[in-house]
């Protein structure tokens, strides 16, 4: 089985870091920072798409400046406090690997950002493949999933997408890929039910019971 994971909000608890970085960046622009809940809504999108969603009236130059401010603040906060896995994530991923499953990442992060974090966690070679928003289409477009399927020559029914946002669920639903929602991430679990996930995880290791049956 090919297990494809979102990163932020699914494996890594980074919601506060993303939220604060965007609010600090807005202050740098001289803008009023947006409410936490508005920023939570864009977690999972590629950064350019997220900024356009938050600030649709911003000019191209303003968007570019905000991206730079955001990246600088995120890097600073990440150095102050490294990214933390949600409970039982490392242990569960280790069991899945030991069982011979393939592990991949489909994320809204940039390639530079994901590689930096994986390197800092000594996981650069841990996942069998990864796709980032700046090298493919941003969620909820399914292109990154299609590319991963092609990379592994895997039929869609032999893969599953695990994520915490509507963008993850919609992306998988568009190509009829099985999908699993987590309840502890950026979007409330009630928002994910409409995409008919095969399972809703309250705790990450519940994935192991599902994997034994599929």
Protein Blocks (a to p, Z undefined) as FASTA:
>chain_A
ZZdddfehplpccklmmmmmmmmmmmmnopacddfklmmmmgoiafklmmmmmmmmbcfk
lmmmmmmmmmmmmmmmmmmpccdddehklmmmmmmmmnopacddddfbdfklmmmmmmmn
opmmmpgbdcdfklmccdfbfklmmmmmmmnopafklgccddfbfklmmmmmmnopacdd
dfklmbdfklmmmnopabdcfbfklmmmmmmmZZ
